[in-house]
């Protein structure tokens, strides 16, 4: 089955497309993890614990979610800044090379 046929099956909702996929080779991009140890002030840890309790999740989830949201905003701002400067700085490497679409 080619990509066009696959897309058509998905768009038509003909069948569950998961059954068509070979997931044995599937990979989650950027899912490899590495342990990080940081020191935080007690007041910050207490706030993280309170938020985790309020949401019914672990403190680690609160930290990961907060970092992820912050980094997404930071990355978006960086890309927008570079896009604005592409026309004024012709020697700037195209943003597609800095941030490939395979993200």
N, C-alpha and C positions, 0 to 999 in steps of 0.2 A: 504494500500500500504506500503510495507517495504522500507527501505532505498535504497536497491539495485535497486528496480524498479523505485524509485524516481530519483536516479542518472542516470539510463538509459534513462528515459524520458528527463531529462535535457541534457544529452550528445547528444541524438538524435535530440533535438530541436523539438520534436513532437508537443508540445503545450506550451502555456504559463504556466509555473509551478506556478506562483503566484496564479492562480485560484484554484490550488490543496491545497494550504496552508491554515490553519486556523490561521489567523493573530490576532484573538481576544486575544490570550495569548502571542503574540510576545513581547519581551522586547529587548531594546538596552542595551547591557552590558556597564556599566560605563557611562551611559548617565545622571544619576542624577546630578543635578547642585547645587552648593552652591555659594553664593555671596562672592566676595573677594574685599576688598578695599585696594588699595596700593597708596603710595605717590611716584610720579616720578618727576624728575627735569623737568623744563619747556622745555629745549632743547629736551628732550626725547619725551615729549608729542607732540611737534611741528613736530618732525620727524615721529612719528606715524601718526599724522594727514596728513602730506604730502604723506606718503605711502598709506594711506587709500584713499585719493583723487585720487592718480595716478592709483590705482587698481579699483576704483569705488566701494569700500566697506566701512563698518563702521570701525572706529578705534578699536572697540572691536574685530572685525574679524581679524584685523592685529595682535593684541596682542595674541588672542587665537591661531592663526595659528603659530606665531613665537614660542610661548611656546610649542605647540604641537610638532613642528619640533625639537626643542631643546631637549625636553624630550625623543623623539623617538631615537635620536642619543645617548643621555646619557644612556638610557636603553639598547640599542644595545651594547654599549661599556661595560657596566656592565656585561651583559650576556657573551660577548666574554671573558672578563677578568676571569669570574668565570669558564667558560668552559676550559680555558687554565690551570687553577689551580686545576681542579678536579683530574687529575692523580697524581699531586704532593702532594695533600692534601687529602688523602683517607677518612678522617673524615668529609669532607665538604658535606653538604646536597646536594643531586642531584639538578641540576638546574631546572628540571621539577617540583620539589616541591616548589622552590622559584618563578618560573614563570609558573603556570599551563597553559596547552594548551587551556584552555577555555577563554583566553584573548580575 
